[in-house]
Amino acid sequence: MREVSRCRLLCATLVALSSACGAPYYQGQASGELATRLYFKNESLDQAAIYAGQPGLRPIRIGTVMAGRTEVIVVPTGLLGGSGQINVFARPLGRDTGPDTGPLLLNPGDALTIRLPMDQRSLIVLPPGS
């Protein structure tokens, strides 16, 4: 009986470890296509909902970043459309509006760092790793 429990524990551990190991990059929705990533740094004291959309169209929610955290948000490939131009918006918790990046030109596989400063008045776009 004890050996069966050890075997189950070993199998569960191996499954957990293998699922934690993945490719060193993010895959997009199309096979072999790299995903567009936003490294979003929320330096404010409030949680922020992150939205993205093409100019003139209704934005969709693509993620949430807790206060004081940095999260990797994968932009859905379909959101880039043909032009690759999107606006990214942050809406701090309890507010109806928030800052936006203005139009960004992104291609599949691109990565950007976006910061929401403590004052929540603007979004600062930087190259990845900044």
SULHUDA-V67777 format. One record per run of one state. SS is the DSSP state (~ for helix, > for strand, _ for the rest). FROM is the first residue (numbers start at 1). LEN is the number of residues. If there is no record, write none. Layout:
SS:FROM:LEN, SS:FROM:LEN
This chain:
_:1:1, ~:2:19, _:21:6, >:27:1, _:28:6, >:34:1, _:35:1, >:36:7, _:43:5, >:48:6, _:54:6, >:60:6, _:66:4, >:70:6, _:76:1, ~:77:4, _:81:4, >:85:8, _:93:7, >:100:6, _:106:5, >:111:6, _:117:6, >:123:5, _:128:3
